[in-house]
Amino acid sequence: MTRIACAEFAPVVGDLDGNRARVLDWIERARTSGVDIAVLPELASSGYVFADAAEARAVAMRADDPVLASWARAAGDTAVVVGFCELGDDRDGGGALYNSAAVLDGGVVRAVYRKTHLWDAEKLVFRPGSCPPPVVSVAGCRIGLAICYDLEFPELVRSLALRGAEVITAPVNWPLVARPEGERPPEVVQAMAAARTNRVFVAACDRWGTERGQRWTRGSVVIDEAGWIVAGGAVPGGPGRLVVADIDPARARDKAVSERNDVLLDRRPELYPGW
């Protein structure tokens, strides 16, 4: 079994030092709770609602920043997926900004993924990533990375499943949107569908609070390979929380949904123009 957790807290926009301390605190909470894989929110290092690109640049970090390495060391045996505001290097043509996530494992930065699908005003600040999201072996399972809006693109999640991902780890910042009474947030529904369609686990770590007038859903969830929520879900108000579930990633290796059906083998890509 693998213990996975979403560490849902409230980063503060522009508060680089404070957010560094908050990330360390939640990594420590996960580690002392016996968590094997911890997922933290999107842009946990910087906050989300930037006034402009200049404000984001002031709190951006390179992928080789000592801060990321220090978080990796603090995590000990816990693998961590954490969102951060990334400053690219000279190979990017002078340091573009990216909405990124890092995989910290074994005391080092194992991988960095730059968000492929940018949401709304993110397009005014960040450059979209140009590489496929990685699949990384940590804590006895294979995790694939996505960031927030990425989950709304079936092609991306399917590509991770085809490359052997057993758990999709997704730092997210889900803006609170109106929904009928009693209904789940639409982003949670989409994450459930992604899990069920591909028979993979999904761990999506949201944030909470209100940032510059933007309220957040507080919808962190762990979803099993059948598409059912096994921990978390949207809750009103309250402080940060650690959403924890014990999962068996091996179940995601079985893609059969009936005696005669397999969600990957039944694909007919030759009939899907543009796929």
Residue pairs with C-beta under 8 A, 6 or more apart in sequence:
1 246
1 247
1 248
2 36
2 37
2 139
2 140
2 141
2 167
2 246
2 247
2 248
2 249
3 33
3 34
3 35
3 36
3 37
3 244
3 245
3 246
3 247
4 35
4 36
4 37
4 38
4 39
4 167
4 201
4 203
4 222
4 244
4 245
4 246
4 247
5 30
5 33
5 35
5 37
5 38
5 39
5 203
5 242
5 243
5 244
5 245
6 38
6 39
6 40
6 203
6 204
6 205
6 206
6 220
6 221
6 222
6 231
6 232
6 242
6 243
7 26
7 27
7 29
7 30
7 38
7 39
7 40
7 41
7 205
7 240
7 242
8 41
8 205
8 206
8 207
8 208
8 218
8 220
8 240
8 241
8 242
8 243
9 22
9 26
9 40
9 41
9 44
9 207
9 208
9 240
10 207
10 208
10 209
10 211
10 216
10 240
11 19
11 22
11 41
11 43
11 44
11 45
11 46
11 47
11 48
11 207
12 18
12 19
12 47
12 211
13 46
13 47
13 48
13 49
13 50
13 55
13 211
13 212
14 46
14 47
14 55
14 58
14 59
15 47
16 45
16 46
16 59
19 44
19 45
19 46
19 47
20 45
20 67
22 44
23 40
23 44
23 45
23 71
23 82
24 70
24 71
24 74
26 38
26 40
26 240
26 242
27 38
27 40
27 71
27 74
27 75
27 78
27 80
28 74
29 242
30 38
30 75
30 78
30 80
30 242
31 38
31 74
31 75
31 76
31 77
31 78
33 242
33 244
35 78
35 242
35 244
36 77
36 78
36 79
36 139
36 140
37 78
37 79
37 80
37 81
37 138
37 139
37 141
37 143
37 167
37 169
37 203
38 75
38 78
38 79
38 80
38 81
39 80
39 81
39 82
39 169
39 170
39 171
39 203
39 204
39 205
40 80
40 81
40 82
40 83
40 171
40 205
41 83
41 171
41 172
41 173
41 205
41 206
41 207
42 48
42 83
42 99
42 101
42 147
42 148
42 171
42 172
42 173
42 207
43 83
43 84
43 85
43 99
43 171
43 173
44 82
44 83
44 84
44 171
44 207
45 59
45 61
45 67
45 82
45 83
45 84
45 85
46 56
46 59
46 60
46 84
46 85
47 59
47 211
48 173
48 207
48 211
48 214
49 211
49 212
49 213
49 214
50 56
50 125
52 124
52 125
53 97
53 124
53 125
56 85
56 97
56 125
56 126
57 87
57 97
59 85
60 85
60 86
60 87
60 97
61 67
61 68
61 84
61 85
61 86
61 87
62 86
62 87
62 88
62 89
63 86
63 100
63 102
63 109
63 112
64 109
68 84
68 102
68 104
68 109
69 108
69 109
71 80
71 82
71 104
72 80
72 104
72 105
72 106
72 107
72 108
72 109
73 107
75 104
75 105
75 107
76 107
79 103
79 104
79 105
79 110
79 138
79 139
79 143
80 102
80 103
80 104
80 105
81 101
81 102
81 103
81 104
81 143
81 145
81 169
81 171
81 205
82 101
82 102
82 104
82 171
83 99
83 100
83 101
83 147
83 171
84 100
84 101
84 102
85 97
85 98
85 99
85 100
86 97
86 98
86 99
86 100
86 112
86 114
87 95
87 97
88 95
88 96
88 97
88 98
88 127
89 95
92 127
96 126
96 127
97 125
97 126
97 127
98 114
98 115
98 126
98 127
98 129
99 114
99 115
99 118
99 122
99 126
99 147
100 112
100 113
100 114
100 115
100 129
100 147
101 112
101 113
101 115
101 145
101 147
101 171
102 109
102 111
102 112
102 113
103 109
103 110
103 111
103 112
103 113
103 134
103 136
103 138
103 143
103 145
104 110
105 136
105 138
105 139
110 136
110 138
111 134
111 136
111 145
113 129
113 131
113 133
113 134
113 145
113 147
114 127
114 128
114 129
114 130
114 131
115 122
115 126
115 128
115 129
115 147
115 148
115 149
115 150
116 128
116 129
116 133
116 147
116 150
116 153
116 156
117 128
117 149
117 150
117 152
117 153
117 156
118 126
118 128
118 149
119 148
119 149
132 159
133 144
133 145
133 146
133 150
133 156
133 159
133 160
134 144
134 145
135 142
135 143
135 144
135 160
135 163
135 164
135 165
136 142
136 143
136 144
136 145
137 143
140 249
141 166
141 167
141 249
142 164
142 165
142 166
142 167
142 249
143 165
143 166
143 167
143 168
143 169
144 157
144 160
144 161
144 163
144 165
144 167
144 168
144 169
144 200
145 160
145 168
145 169
145 170
146 156
146 157
146 160
146 168
146 169
146 170
147 170
147 171
147 172
148 170
148 171
148 172
148 173
148 174
150 156
150 157
150 170
151 157
151 168
151 170
151 172
151 187
151 190
151 191
151 194
151 202
151 204
152 187
152 190
154 194
154 197
155 275
157 168
157 194
157 197
157 198
157 200
158 197
158 198
160 168
160 198
160 200
161 198
161 199
161 200
161 264
162 264
165 200
165 252
166 200
166 201
166 249
166 250
166 252
166 253
167 200
167 201
167 202
167 203
167 247
167 249
167 252
168 194
168 195
168 200
168 201
168 202
168 203
169 203
170 191
170 202
170 203
170 204
170 205
171 205
172 187
172 204
172 205
172 206
172 207
172 219
173 206
173 207
173 216
174 185
174 187
174 206
174 216
174 217
174 219
175 214
175 215
175 216
175 217
176 185
176 215
176 216
176 217
177 185
177 186
177 217
179 185
179 186
184 192
184 233
184 234
185 217
185 219
185 234
187 204
187 217
187 219
188 204
188 219
188 221
188 229
188 233
188 234
191 202
191 204
191 221
191 223
192 202
192 223
192 227
192 228
192 229
193 227
194 200
194 202
195 201
195 202
195 223
195 224
195 225
195 226
195 227
196 225
196 226
196 227
197 227
197 263
198 263
198 264
199 225
199 226
199 252
199 254
199 255
199 257
199 263
200 225
200 252
201 222
201 223
201 224
201 225
201 247
201 249
201 252
202 221
202 222
202 223
203 221
203 222
203 223
203 245
204 219
204 220
204 221
204 223
205 220
205 243
206 216
206 217
206 218
206 219
206 220
207 216
207 218
208 216
208 218
208 238
208 239
208 240
209 215
209 216
210 216
217 234
218 234
218 235
218 236
218 237
218 238
219 232
219 233
219 234
220 232
220 241
220 243
221 229
221 231
221 232
221 233
221 243
222 229
222 230
222 231
222 232
222 243
222 244
222 245
222 247
223 229
223 230
224 230
224 247
224 251
225 251
225 252
230 245
230 247
231 243
231 244
231 245
232 243
232 245
255 262
255 263
255 264
255 265
256 262
257 263
269 275
